[in-house]
């Protein structure tokens, strides 16, 4: 309670304030919508997230990643080529953390010594309604 008001007061004292997130399950648009719904006065330019940073890196290096990301996160990578992957991008995407998909990622990395492993985050676990669940970190370590 009071977080939106606190941010507003902080903005009056600090110029150029931005919100940074390591959220890898959804894009900045979804994060922005959630903040607006909670009464925060923020715009798209105020948020910088891990997916935006990874997208910049992928574009800069002209990578063709195999993505281990949720469908919501994949929206941030629209138009990125994925044929003959030379990189693997890992975020918190429980539906992709199974033997076949992880083996596919390992093959992409082992195919060429220049292949890159990009971790959106390396968190170990997070809480869900049904208990703790693994985040991307253990899977990044395995790859």
C-alpha positions, -999 to +999 in steps of 0.1 A: +000+000+000+012+034-008+038+023-034+022+043-063+022+075-041+058+068-030+070+065-066+052+097-075+069+115-046+103+101-056+098+113-092+095+148-079+130+145-064+148+124-089+149+132-126+153+104-151+139+077-128+133+043-146+119+011-134+141-020-140+128-055-139+142-090-144+108-103-153+112-129-181+077-144-182+061-114-198+070-084-219+072-048-208+037-041-222+022-066-197+042-052-169+032-017-178-005-027-179-002-043-144+014-012-129-012+011-145-040-011-130-024-007-096-025+031-099+011+038-109+017+068-132+042+053-156+047+051-193+064+026-216+096+046-216+098+043-178+103+005-178+135-013-188+134-051-186+156-081-191+137-091-223+144-057-239+181-060-230+182-095-245+164-084-276+191-056-281+218-082-277+202-107-301+198-079-327+233-065-322+250-099-326+225-111-353+218-142-333+193-169-343+182-182-309+163-212-297+140-196-272+131-212-239+105-185-231+068-183-224+045-173-253+040-139-236+077-133-235+082-144-271+062-114-282+092-093-275+112-112-301+088-109-330+107-110-363+139-126-349+151-155-371+153-188-354+165-211-381+197-231-374+200-216-339+234-202-329+222-192-294+198-202-266+178-177-247+165-190-213+139-173-192+115-186-166+093-209-188+082-240-170+065-255-201+099-257-219+119-273-191+116-309-201+140-335-214+133-330-251+134-292-252+165-290-230+182-316-252+174-295-282+189-265-265+221-284-255+225-296-292+222-260-304+249-249-280+272-278-287+268-275-325+293-246-326+318-234-300+307-198-308+271-205-298+259-183-270+238-191-239+218-160-228+201-161-194+173-136-189+177-143-152+194-170-130+169-171-101+166-204-084+130-206-074+098-187-070+066-192-050+034-203-067+000-212-052+010-248-052+045-242-036+080-234-048+089-239-084+122-237-102+131-206-121+156-204-150+188-206-129+190-244-125+184-249-162+209-223-172+235-241-150+226-275-166+231-261-201 
